[in-house]
Amino acid sequence: MAFLEINSVRKSFAQSVAVENFDLQVERGEFISFLGPSGCGKTTTLRMIAGFEKPTSGEIRINGVDMTYTPPNRRNVGMVFQSYALFPNMTVADNIGFGLKVARKSAADIKARVAEMLRIVHLPEFGGRYPYQLSGGQQQRVALARALAIQPQVLLLDEPLSALDAKIRVSLRNEIRSIQRELGITTIYVTHDQEEALSLSDRIVVMSNGRVEQIGTPFEIYNFPTTRFVASFVGTLNVLTATVTDPARGRLSVAGQEITAAKPIEGVPANQSISVALRPEIISMNGTPASNGMNHINGTVDDVMFLGPTMRVRVRFGDQALQFDQFNNPHLNPPQQGQPIGVSFPPEACLILNDPAPR
């Protein structure tokens, strides 16, 4: 039995459905990220786990106990908000100890726990300061310490780093992951930043329009997206429209040029259009013809973007295009716009997406 169970949860507001048929099983100590664009339902789902929103239907269980309609103050769940939500008239120590005071812990227990939390978030000498005397990163550490002080069963983080600058975000997300591993606490993290989700998570739940698109490890989500949305949202990906020519042999046609997938194409008849995805990093320039087992496509250089350590080359063939990255080599001439070019990629690089290609 999973530690956190979300079974067929649905949430609607009047005539609008925010979350539809959400199912997730989370193991104790697992770090799960909800990843998706604004308005996809990830924060609403988080708020239902916290108890701030009630599901229209479905069930939420924590450690085997039905919490679907239990008030937030009886769930023992810690919440970290994007806006910090610290009490400005309280010191750092008082902010961290607030939940313990509400729980009527002794003064000695509160003092000891606050000191422990300050140590864990690397602010041992900041207990007597007020929030306005702290940087944004320090305030978010205090918010994290406050959420952890009550020893919650589940830690919930709602885009906690989005208000910080890039360097602080990277540093603080590494600290969050380190603390989570040290404490072994079950964690749900909401973000629209794919890099955050990929670097932090044990598993990622990719959401779109209130529905789960795919659940998997960062490796699976990045390398083996199952829908066009996941393929386009996570990482840089070429999504091509291909026609199935021989499903049993995995053969496809892209703009009149034949390529082969590594596996048979199941459930799709010949002459039907499907979506094929290719990561830019697995495509190479000036590849040899397909006699060596590689797929080979001829096209024309449409654009070359210099990005410092790499160059991103876009190749057009027919009414479609793909792009690939090439390491910058100052001793070689870069491709030129309008130049004929051949690109190669292995059959296993062809990711057949489950949803149909657009007409």
Contacts in CASP RR format, 6 or more apart in sequence:
PFRMAT RR
TARGET T0000
AUTHOR 0000-0000-0000
METHOD contacts of the structure
MODEL  1
MAFLEINSVRKSFAQSVAVENFDLQVERGEFISFLGPSGCGKTTTLRMIA
GFEKPTSGEIRINGVDMTYTPPNRRNVGMVFQSYALFPNMTVADNIGFGL
KVARKSAADIKARVAEMLRIVHLPEFGGRYPYQLSGGQQQRVALARALAI
QPQVLLLDEPLSALDAKIRVSLRNEIRSIQRELGITTIYVTHDQEEALSL
SDRIVVMSNGRVEQIGTPFEIYNFPTTRFVASFVGTLNVLTATVTDPARG
RLSVAGQEITAAKPIEGVPANQSISVALRPEIISMNGTPASNGMNHINGT
VDDVMFLGPTMRVRVRFGDQALQFDQFNNPHLNPPQQGQPIGVSFPPEAC
LILNDPAPR
1 64 0 8 1.000
2 25 0 8 1.000
2 26 0 8 1.000
2 27 0 8 1.000
3 26 0 8 1.000
3 27 0 8 1.000
3 28 0 8 1.000
3 29 0 8 1.000
3 30 0 8 1.000
3 62 0 8 1.000
3 63 0 8 1.000
3 153 0 8 1.000
3 186 0 8 1.000
4 24 0 8 1.000
4 25 0 8 1.000
4 26 0 8 1.000
4 49 0 8 1.000
4 60 0 8 1.000
4 61 0 8 1.000
4 62 0 8 1.000
4 154 0 8 1.000
4 186 0 8 1.000
4 188 0 8 1.000
5 24 0 8 1.000
5 25 0 8 1.000
5 26 0 8 1.000
5 59 0 8 1.000
5 60 0 8 1.000
5 61 0 8 1.000
5 62 0 8 1.000
5 64 0 8 1.000
6 22 0 8 1.000
6 23 0 8 1.000
6 24 0 8 1.000
6 25 0 8 1.000
6 26 0 8 1.000
6 45 0 8 1.000
6 49 0 8 1.000
6 59 0 8 1.000
6 60 0 8 1.000
7 23 0 8 1.000
7 58 0 8 1.000
7 59 0 8 1.000
7 60 0 8 1.000
7 61 0 8 1.000
8 21 0 8 1.000
8 22 0 8 1.000
8 23 0 8 1.000
8 57 0 8 1.000
8 58 0 8 1.000
8 59 0 8 1.000
9 19 0 8 1.000
9 21 0 8 1.000
9 22 0 8 1.000
9 23 0 8 1.000
9 45 0 8 1.000
9 48 0 8 1.000
9 55 0 8 1.000
9 57 0 8 1.000
9 58 0 8 1.000
9 59 0 8 1.000
9 60 0 8 1.000
10 17 0 8 1.000
10 19 0 8 1.000
10 20 0 8 1.000
10 21 0 8 1.000
10 22 0 8 1.000
10 55 0 8 1.000
10 56 0 8 1.000
10 57 0 8 1.000
10 58 0 8 1.000
11 17 0 8 1.000
11 18 0 8 1.000
11 19 0 8 1.000
11 44 0 8 1.000
11 45 0 8 1.000
11 48 0 8 1.000
11 53 0 8 1.000
11 55 0 8 1.000
11 56 0 8 1.000
12 18 0 8 1.000
12 56 0 8 1.000
17 210 0 8 1.000
18 39 0 8 1.000
18 41 0 8 1.000
18 44 0 8 1.000
18 210 0 8 1.000
19 41 0 8 1.000
19 44 0 8 1.000
19 45 0 8 1.000
19 48 0 8 1.000
19 210 0 8 1.000
20 210 0 8 1.000
20 211 0 8 1.000
21 211 0 8 1.000
21 212 0 8 1.000
22 45 0 8 1.000
22 210 0 8 1.000
22 211 0 8 1.000
22 212 0 8 1.000
23 212 0 8 1.000
24 32 0 8 1.000
24 205 0 8 1.000
24 212 0 8 1.000
24 215 0 8 1.000
26 32 0 8 1.000
26 186 0 8 1.000
26 188 0 8 1.000
27 186 0 8 1.000
28 186 0 8 1.000
29 180 0 8 1.000
29 184 0 8 1.000
29 185 0 8 1.000
29 186 0 8 1.000
29 187 0 8 1.000
30 186 0 8 1.000
30 187 0 8 1.000
30 202 0 8 1.000
30 203 0 8 1.000
31 177 0 8 1.000
31 180 0 8 1.000
31 187 0 8 1.000
31 189 0 8 1.000
31 200 0 8 1.000
31 201 0 8 1.000
31 202 0 8 1.000
31 203 0 8 1.000
32 187 0 8 1.000
32 188 0 8 1.000
32 189 0 8 1.000
32 201 0 8 1.000
32 202 0 8 1.000
32 203 0 8 1.000
32 204 0 8 1.000
32 205 0 8 1.000
33 188 0 8 1.000
33 189 0 8 1.000
33 190 0 8 1.000
33 191 0 8 1.000
33 196 0 8 1.000
33 197 0 8 1.000
33 200 0 8 1.000
33 201 0 8 1.000
33 203 0 8 1.000
33 204 0 8 1.000
33 205 0 8 1.000
34 42 0 8 1.000
34 45 0 8 1.000
34 46 0 8 1.000
34 188 0 8 1.000
34 189 0 8 1.000
34 190 0 8 1.000
34 191 0 8 1.000
34 205 0 8 1.000
34 207 0 8 1.000
35 42 0 8 1.000
35 191 0 8 1.000
35 192 0 8 1.000
35 194 0 8 1.000
35 197 0 8 1.000
35 204 0 8 1.000
35 205 0 8 1.000
35 206 0 8 1.000
35 207 0 8 1.000
35 233 0 8 1.000
35 234 0 8 1.000
36 42 0 8 1.000
36 191 0 8 1.000
36 192 0 8 1.000
36 206 0 8 1.000
36 207 0 8 1.000
36 208 0 8 1.000
36 233 0 8 1.000
37 192 0 8 1.000
37 208 0 8 1.000
37 233 0 8 1.000
38 192 0 8 1.000
39 210 0 8 1.000
40 207 0 8 1.000
40 208 0 8 1.000
40 209 0 8 1.000
40 210 0 8 1.000
41 207 0 8 1.000
41 210 0 8 1.000
42 190 0 8 1.000
42 205 0 8 1.000
42 207 0 8 1.000
43 158 0 8 1.000
43 159 0 8 1.000
43 190 0 8 1.000
44 53 0 8 1.000
45 207 0 8 1.000
46 156 0 8 1.000
46 158 0 8 1.000
46 188 0 8 1.000
46 190 0 8 1.000
47 53 0 8 1.000
48 54 0 8 1.000
48 55 0 8 1.000
48 60 0 8 1.000
49 60 0 8 1.000
49 77 0 8 1.000
49 154 0 8 1.000
49 156 0 8 1.000
49 188 0 8 1.000
50 72 0 8 1.000
50 75 0 8 1.000
50 77 0 8 1.000
50 78 0 8 1.000
50 79 0 8 1.000
50 156 0 8 1.000
51 67 0 8 1.000
51 70 0 8 1.000
51 71 0 8 1.000
51 72 0 8 1.000
51 75 0 8 1.000
51 77 0 8 1.000
52 72 0 8 1.000
54 68 0 8 1.000
54 69 0 8 1.000
55 68 0 8 1.000
58 68 0 8 1.000
59 66 0 8 1.000
59 68 0 8 1.000
60 66 0 8 1.000
60 67 0 8 1.000
60 68 0 8 1.000
61 67 0 8 1.000
61 68 0 8 1.000
62 75 0 8 1.000
62 77 0 8 1.000
62 153 0 8 1.000
62 154 0 8 1.000
63 153 0 8 1.000
67 75 0 8 1.000
75 153 0 8 1.000
76 150 0 8 1.000
76 151 0 8 1.000
76 152 0 8 1.000
76 153 0 8 1.000
77 152 0 8 1.000
77 153 0 8 1.000
77 154 0 8 1.000
77 155 0 8 1.000
77 156 0 8 1.000
78 147 0 8 1.000
78 148 0 8 1.000
78 150 0 8 1.000
78 152 0 8 1.000
78 154 0 8 1.000
78 155 0 8 1.000
78 156 0 8 1.000
79 147 0 8 1.000
79 156 0 8 1.000
79 157 0 8 1.000
79 158 0 8 1.000
80 140 0 8 1.000
80 143 0 8 1.000
80 144 0 8 1.000
80 147 0 8 1.000
80 155 0 8 1.000
80 156 0 8 1.000
80 157 0 8 1.000
80 158 0 8 1.000
80 160 0 8 1.000
81 143 0 8 1.000
81 158 0 8 1.000
81 160 0 8 1.000
82 158 0 8 1.000
82 159 0 8 1.000
82 160 0 8 1.000
82 162 0 8 1.000
82 163 0 8 1.000
83 163 0 8 1.000
84 131 0 8 1.000
84 136 0 8 1.000
84 139 0 8 1.000
84 140 0 8 1.000
84 142 0 8 1.000
84 143 0 8 1.000
85 143 0 8 1.000
86 95 0 8 1.000
86 131 0 8 1.000
86 139 0 8 1.000
86 142 0 8 1.000
86 143 0 8 1.000
86 146 0 8 1.000
87 94 0 8 1.000
87 95 0 8 1.000
87 98 0 8 1.000
87 131 0 8 1.000
88 130 0 8 1.000
88 131 0 8 1.000
88 132 0 8 1.000
89 130 0 8 1.000
90 98 0 8 1.000
90 130 0 8 1.000
90 131 0 8 1.000
91 127 0 8 1.000
91 128 0 8 1.000
91 129 0 8 1.000
91 130 0 8 1.000
92 118 0 8 1.000
92 123 0 8 1.000
92 126 0 8 1.000
92 127 0 8 1.000
92 128 0 8 1.000
92 129 0 8 1.000
92 130 0 8 1.000
92 131 0 8 1.000
92 134 0 8 1.000
92 142 0 8 1.000
93 114 0 8 1.000
93 118 0 8 1.000
93 127 0 8 1.000
93 128 0 8 1.000
95 131 0 8 1.000
95 142 0 8 1.000
95 146 0 8 1.000
96 114 0 8 1.000
96 117 0 8 1.000
96 118 0 8 1.000
96 127 0 8 1.000
96 142 0 8 1.000
96 145 0 8 1.000
96 146 0 8 1.000
96 149 0 8 1.000
97 110 0 8 1.000
97 113 0 8 1.000
97 114 0 8 1.000
97 146 0 8 1.000
97 149 0 8 1.000
98 146 0 8 1.000
99 146 0 8 1.000
99 149 0 8 1.000
99 150 0 8 1.000
100 109 0 8 1.000
100 110 0 8 1.000
100 113 0 8 1.000
100 114 0 8 1.000
100 149 0 8 1.000
100 150 0 8 1.000
101 110 0 8 1.000
103 150 0 8 1.000
105 113 0 8 1.000
113 149 0 8 1.000
114 127 0 8 1.000
114 149 0 8 1.000
115 124 0 8 1.000
117 145 0 8 1.000
117 146 0 8 1.000
117 148 0 8 1.000
117 149 0 8 1.000
118 124 0 8 1.000
118 126 0 8 1.000
118 127 0 8 1.000
118 145 0 8 1.000
120 145 0 8 1.000
120 148 0 8 1.000
120 179 0 8 1.000
120 182 0 8 1.000
120 183 0 8 1.000
121 141 0 8 1.000
121 142 0 8 1.000
121 144 0 8 1.000
121 145 0 8 1.000
121 175 0 8 1.000
121 179 0 8 1.000
122 141 0 8 1.000
122 175 0 8 1.000
123 138 0 8 1.000
123 141 0 8 1.000
123 142 0 8 1.000
123 145 0 8 1.000
126 134 0 8 1.000
126 138 0 8 1.000
126 142 0 8 1.000
131 139 0 8 1.000
131 142 0 8 1.000
134 142 0 8 1.000
135 168 0 8 1.000
136 163 0 8 1.000
136 164 0 8 1.000
136 168 0 8 1.000
137 164 0 8 1.000
137 168 0 8 1.000
137 172 0 8 1.000
140 160 0 8 1.000
140 161 0 8 1.000
140 164 0 8 1.000
140 172 0 8 1.000
141 172 0 8 1.000
141 175 0 8 1.000
143 160 0 8 1.000
144 157 0 8 1.000
144 160 0 8 1.000
144 176 0 8 1.000
144 179 0 8 1.000
147 155 0 8 1.000
147 156 0 8 1.000
148 155 0 8 1.000
148 179 0 8 1.000
148 183 0 8 1.000
148 185 0 8 1.000
152 185 0 8 1.000
153 186 0 8 1.000
154 185 0 8 1.000
154 186 0 8 1.000
154 187 0 8 1.000
154 188 0 8 1.000
155 180 0 8 1.000
155 185 0 8 1.000
155 186 0 8 1.000
155 187 0 8 1.000
155 188 0 8 1.000
156 187 0 8 1.000
156 188 0 8 1.000
156 190 0 8 1.000
157 176 0 8 1.000
157 187 0 8 1.000
157 188 0 8 1.000
157 189 0 8 1.000
157 190 0 8 1.000
158 190 0 8 1.000
159 190 0 8 1.000
159 191 0 8 1.000
159 192 0 8 1.000
160 176 0 8 1.000
160 189 0 8 1.000
161 168 0 8 1.000
161 169 0 8 1.000
161 172 0 8 1.000
161 173 0 8 1.000
161 191 0 8 1.000
161 193 0 8 1.000
161 196 0 8 1.000
162 191 0 8 1.000
162 192 0 8 1.000
162 193 0 8 1.000
164 172 0 8 1.000
169 196 0 8 1.000
173 196 0 8 1.000
173 199 0 8 1.000
173 200 0 8 1.000
176 189 0 8 1.000
176 200 0 8 1.000
177 199 0 8 1.000
177 200 0 8 1.000
180 187 0 8 1.000
189 196 0 8 1.000
189 197 0 8 1.000
189 200 0 8 1.000
189 201 0 8 1.000
191 197 0 8 1.000
194 233 0 8 1.000
194 234 0 8 1.000
194 235 0 8 1.000
197 204 0 8 1.000
197 218 0 8 1.000
198 204 0 8 1.000
198 218 0 8 1.000
198 221 0 8 1.000
198 222 0 8 1.000
198 234 0 8 1.000
199 218 0 8 1.000
201 217 0 8 1.000
201 218 0 8 1.000
202 217 0 8 1.000
203 215 0 8 1.000
203 216 0 8 1.000
203 217 0 8 1.000
204 215 0 8 1.000
204 216 0 8 1.000
204 217 0 8 1.000
204 218 0 8 1.000
204 221 0 8 1.000
205 212 0 8 1.000
205 214 0 8 1.000
205 215 0 8 1.000
205 216 0 8 1.000
206 212 0 8 1.000
206 213 0 8 1.000
206 214 0 8 1.000
206 215 0 8 1.000
206 221 0 8 1.000
206 229 0 8 1.000
206 230 0 8 1.000
206 233 0 8 1.000
206 234 0 8 1.000
207 213 0 8 1.000
208 229 0 8 1.000
208 233 0 8 1.000
213 226 0 8 1.000
213 227 0 8 1.000
213 229 0 8 1.000
213 230 0 8 1.000
214 221 0 8 1.000
214 225 0 8 1.000
214 226 0 8 1.000
214 227 0 8 1.000
214 230 0 8 1.000
221 230 0 8 1.000
221 234 0 8 1.000
222 234 0 8 1.000
222 235 0 8 1.000
223 279 0 8 1.000
223 351 0 8 1.000
224 351 0 8 1.000
225 231 0 8 1.000
225 234 0 8 1.000
225 237 0 8 1.000
225 277 0 8 1.000
225 351 0 8 1.000
225 353 0 8 1.000
226 353 0 8 1.000
226 354 0 8 1.000
227 353 0 8 1.000
227 354 0 8 1.000
227 355 0 8 1.000
228 239 0 8 1.000
228 275 0 8 1.000
228 277 0 8 1.000
228 353 0 8 1.000
228 355 0 8 1.000
228 357 0 8 1.000
229 355 0 8 1.000
231 237 0 8 1.000
231 239 0 8 1.000
231 275 0 8 1.000
231 277 0 8 1.000
231 351 0 8 1.000
231 353 0 8 1.000
232 239 0 8 1.000
236 279 0 8 1.000
236 280 0 8 1.000
236 323 0 8 1.000
237 277 0 8 1.000
237 278 0 8 1.000
237 279 0 8 1.000
237 280 0 8 1.000
238 277 0 8 1.000
238 278 0 8 1.000
238 279 0 8 1.000
238 280 0 8 1.000
238 283 0 8 1.000
238 322 0 8 1.000
238 323 0 8 1.000
239 275 0 8 1.000
239 276 0 8 1.000
239 277 0 8 1.000
239 353 0 8 1.000
240 254 0 8 1.000
240 275 0 8 1.000
240 276 0 8 1.000
240 277 0 8 1.000
240 278 0 8 1.000
240 320 0 8 1.000
240 322 0 8 1.000
241 254 0 8 1.000
241 273 0 8 1.000
241 274 0 8 1.000
241 275 0 8 1.000
241 276 0 8 1.000
241 320 0 8 1.000
241 357 0 8 1.000
241 358 0 8 1.000
242 252 0 8 1.000
242 253 0 8 1.000
242 254 0 8 1.000
242 259 0 8 1.000
242 273 0 8 1.000
242 274 0 8 1.000
242 275 0 8 1.000
242 276 0 8 1.000
242 357 0 8 1.000
243 252 0 8 1.000
243 253 0 8 1.000
243 254 0 8 1.000
243 271 0 8 1.000
243 272 0 8 1.000
243 273 0 8 1.000
243 274 0 8 1.000
244 250 0 8 1.000
244 251 0 8 1.000
244 252 0 8 1.000
244 265 0 8 1.000
244 268 0 8 1.000
244 269 0 8 1.000
244 270 0 8 1.000
244 271 0 8 1.000
244 272 0 8 1.000
244 273 0 8 1.000
244 274 0 8 1.000
245 251 0 8 1.000
245 252 0 8 1.000
245 253 0 8 1.000
245 258 0 8 1.000
245 270 0 8 1.000
245 271 0 8 1.000
246 270 0 8 1.000
247 264 0 8 1.000
247 265 0 8 1.000
247 266 0 8 1.000
247 267 0 8 1.000
247 268 0 8 1.000
247 269 0 8 1.000
247 270 0 8 1.000
248 264 0 8 1.000
249 260 0 8 1.000
249 264 0 8 1.000
250 260 0 8 1.000
250 261 0 8 1.000
250 263 0 8 1.000
250 264 0 8 1.000
250 265 0 8 1.000
251 258 0 8 1.000
251 259 0 8 1.000
251 260 0 8 1.000
251 261 0 8 1.000
252 258 0 8 1.000
252 259 0 8 1.000
252 260 0 8 1.000
252 261 0 8 1.000
252 265 0 8 1.000
252 274 0 8 1.000
252 276 0 8 1.000
252 350 0 8 1.000
253 259 0 8 1.000
254 276 0 8 1.000
254 297 0 8 1.000
254 317 0 8 1.000
254 320 0 8 1.000
255 297 0 8 1.000
255 317 0 8 1.000
255 318 0 8 1.000
255 319 0 8 1.000
255 320 0 8 1.000
257 297 0 8 1.000
257 298 0 8 1.000
257 317 0 8 1.000
258 290 0 8 1.000
259 276 0 8 1.000
259 295 0 8 1.000
259 297 0 8 1.000
259 347 0 8 1.000
259 350 0 8 1.000
260 290 0 8 1.000
260 293 0 8 1.000
260 295 0 8 1.000
260 347 0 8 1.000
260 350 0 8 1.000
261 276 0 8 1.000
261 347 0 8 1.000
261 350 0 8 1.000
261 352 0 8 1.000
262 346 0 8 1.000
262 347 0 8 1.000
262 348 0 8 1.000
262 350 0 8 1.000
263 352 0 8 1.000
265 274 0 8 1.000
265 352 0 8 1.000
268 274 0 8 1.000
272 356 0 8 1.000
273 356 0 8 1.000
273 357 0 8 1.000
273 359 0 8 1.000
274 352 0 8 1.000
274 353 0 8 1.000
274 356 0 8 1.000
274 357 0 8 1.000
275 352 0 8 1.000
275 353 0 8 1.000
275 355 0 8 1.000
275 356 0 8 1.000
275 357 0 8 1.000
276 350 0 8 1.000
276 351 0 8 1.000
276 352 0 8 1.000
276 353 0 8 1.000
277 350 0 8 1.000
277 351 0 8 1.000
277 353 0 8 1.000
278 322 0 8 1.000
278 345 0 8 1.000
278 349 0 8 1.000
278 350 0 8 1.000
278 351 0 8 1.000
279 349 0 8 1.000
280 312 0 8 1.000
280 322 0 8 1.000
280 323 0 8 1.000
280 324 0 8 1.000
280 325 0 8 1.000
281 324 0 8 1.000
281 325 0 8 1.000
282 345 0 8 1.000
282 346 0 8 1.000
282 349 0 8 1.000
283 322 0 8 1.000
283 324 0 8 1.000
283 343 0 8 1.000
283 344 0 8 1.000
283 345 0 8 1.000
283 349 0 8 1.000
284 324 0 8 1.000
284 343 0 8 1.000
284 344 0 8 1.000
284 345 0 8 1.000
285 313 0 8 1.000
285 324 0 8 1.000
285 326 0 8 1.000
285 335 0 8 1.000
285 341 0 8 1.000
285 342 0 8 1.000
285 343 0 8 1.000
286 341 0 8 1.000
286 342 0 8 1.000
286 343 0 8 1.000
286 344 0 8 1.000
287 294 0 8 1.000
287 296 0 8 1.000
287 342 0 8 1.000
287 343 0 8 1.000
287 344 0 8 1.000
288 294 0 8 1.000
288 296 0 8 1.000
288 344 0 8 1.000
289 296 0 8 1.000
290 296 0 8 1.000
293 346 0 8 1.000
293 347 0 8 1.000
294 344 0 8 1.000
294 345 0 8 1.000
294 346 0 8 1.000
294 347 0 8 1.000
295 344 0 8 1.000
295 345 0 8 1.000
295 346 0 8 1.000
295 347 0 8 1.000
295 349 0 8 1.000
295 350 0 8 1.000
296 342 0 8 1.000
296 343 0 8 1.000
296 344 0 8 1.000
297 315 0 8 1.000
297 317 0 8 1.000
297 322 0 8 1.000
297 342 0 8 1.000
297 343 0 8 1.000
297 344 0 8 1.000
298 317 0 8 1.000
298 340 0 8 1.000
298 341 0 8 1.000
298 342 0 8 1.000
299 315 0 8 1.000
299 316 0 8 1.000
299 317 0 8 1.000
299 340 0 8 1.000
299 341 0 8 1.000
299 342 0 8 1.000
299 343 0 8 1.000
300 315 0 8 1.000
300 316 0 8 1.000
300 317 0 8 1.000
300 338 0 8 1.000
300 339 0 8 1.000
300 340 0 8 1.000
300 341 0 8 1.000
301 313 0 8 1.000
301 314 0 8 1.000
301 315 0 8 1.000
301 316 0 8 1.000
301 335 0 8 1.000
301 336 0 8 1.000
301 337 0 8 1.000
301 338 0 8 1.000
301 339 0 8 1.000
301 340 0 8 1.000
301 341 0 8 1.000
302 314 0 8 1.000
302 315 0 8 1.000
302 316 0 8 1.000
302 321 0 8 1.000
302 337 0 8 1.000
302 338 0 8 1.000
303 313 0 8 1.000
303 314 0 8 1.000
303 337 0 8 1.000
304 311 0 8 1.000
304 312 0 8 1.000
304 313 0 8 1.000
304 314 0 8 1.000
304 334 0 8 1.000
304 335 0 8 1.000
304 336 0 8 1.000
304 337 0 8 1.000
305 311 0 8 1.000
305 312 0 8 1.000
305 313 0 8 1.000
305 314 0 8 1.000
306 328 0 8 1.000
306 334 0 8 1.000
307 325 0 8 1.000
308 328 0 8 1.000
309 327 0 8 1.000
309 328 0 8 1.000
310 325 0 8 1.000
310 326 0 8 1.000
310 327 0 8 1.000
310 328 0 8 1.000
311 325 0 8 1.000
311 326 0 8 1.000
311 327 0 8 1.000
311 328 0 8 1.000
311 334 0 8 1.000
311 335 0 8 1.000
312 323 0 8 1.000
312 324 0 8 1.000
312 325 0 8 1.000
312 326 0 8 1.000
313 323 0 8 1.000
313 324 0 8 1.000
313 325 0 8 1.000
313 326 0 8 1.000
313 334 0 8 1.000
313 335 0 8 1.000
313 341 0 8 1.000
314 321 0 8 1.000
314 322 0 8 1.000
314 323 0 8 1.000
315 321 0 8 1.000
315 322 0 8 1.000
315 323 0 8 1.000
315 324 0 8 1.000
315 341 0 8 1.000
315 342 0 8 1.000
315 343 0 8 1.000
322 343 0 8 1.000
324 343 0 8 1.000
326 334 0 8 1.000
335 341 0 8 1.000
END
